[in-house]
Structure formats: structure tokens, C-alpha cells
């Protein structure tokens, strides 16, 4: 796929997780884990970039046997590698404006909609429903169930906001909430519709694309020396910004159009197949 000169010009690899790195069981396969480990041993860091919270990402690092930074909540919270003291260093910590966040929670309490809020490794869900069960199945993490008013009280008492808000519900309700939140708070938040039934909310100007700049600085590499993998709309900016953007075979057509290369589907270990061929590992 590439000659030696091309290969040596890339010094960092970044990848989305869901729909890109994970297989049909929502895990990284043995082949993918081995490939990431081999890449790391060649001195090329592999960084996972996701909308997930930290504790829903670390197990994949452990399985691959690597200790690298992780980009969580689409870039709102970024941790360094685990240091000798057993803790990571926080490289970025961007929560939603506190006043806007509290107003949003009050506004959302008027709707029959699932509300999940995330702060670092804490996940609060307003009820146990099919949406909650789906996320538990996807991430293998358990939330703390707190009704809307309890969630408002919890964040108010602690004086905290959230790194991400996830809304899930029927298509018509999600559509209405999407437009109303945009009209009310577009100066303070970015809303990403990952599915017709899902809305993901971050602080304004938080994105995977912007995280690439921070990672380039952290690893002392140029952005053109980075390879990135993705499959969904919120990966487009990241794939366009790096030196080599690669879409997996199951990616949306617009994502494939934004990428430089297309590899196999995620369920066929597309990321591993590309890396093994490209870096001869």
C-alpha cells in the first residue's frame, strides 16, 4: 500500500472507537489488539478518540497493552498516559457553561426523553429504560440512575457542569429538541446528531478535529505526520485535518468522500488490516 519513505513520514495514529475500531461484539479483536501493540513497539503511538467517557475506553488500552493518552467526550476531556504514580495528567478539561447546562436540564425535564450526563468517569441517567440498557450493552459501564430533578440538585450542590450530555428518544421528539436547543443555546454548545434518535451535546468548539492540534503538540509531530481512522459525521473534520485520513468500509458515504483512503469494515478489522499493510507489521 505504501513505500518505506511514505511509511516513515507518519509518526502518530489516531482512531475513533465505535463503528471504527471495535468489532461486532463491541470489543477490539485479538488481531486489532496485536496490531496496535506491534505499532506501539515500533515507536508509533496509537491514540483512541471517542465520544465515550474514560472508563469506557481504558479497557481497550489494557487489552492492546499500551499506555497512551485518550481523547474522551469528542475532545472535551483528554487524559495523558498513566504516570508512575498510577494517575494520568489532564491535558484538556472543557465542560459546558454551567448556567447554560442547568437551564438545559430544566428545559429537558419538560420532555419525555432520556437524559444522560457525563463528568469524567461519572455517568448519570435520568431513568432505566431501553436507551439506558442499550448504552450499558454498548459501553459495558453502569450509570447512576437519578431523576431529572435529582440530577439538577446533584450538579448544583457540587457546582459542576458536564463534559457531555446524551439525549435519546423517539425521532420526532429528538427533532424538536434539536431545533429548540440550537435556537436557545447555539452560542454555547455544539449539538451532534449521531443517529436519528441520538443527540450528543458538548461545549462550543469541542471536536475531535481540534484535539488533533493538541495531540500533535503533545507528541511533537506535525499534523501531516498523523494518520486518523473514522466512520461517522463527527470524524470528518479529523480525517480532513491529518496527513492521511482513512475511512472504514462501513463509514457513511460523506465520510468516505472526506477521507484519503478507505479500508475494510470495522467488523473485518479494517483498522488493523490497513496498519499491518501500511507499516509492514
Beta strands, then each sheet from edge to edge (+ up, - down):
strand 1: 12-15
strand 2: 45-49
strand 3: 70-72
strand 4: 77-82
strand 5: 88-93
strand 6: 114-119
strand 7: 122-125
strand 8: 144-145
strand 9: 164-168
strand 10: 189-195
strand 11: 198-203
strand 12: 226-230
strand 13: 244-247
strand 14: 261-262
sheet 1: 5+ 4- 3+ 2+ 1+ 12+ 13+ 14+
sheet 2: 8+ 7+ 6- 9+ 11- 10+
end
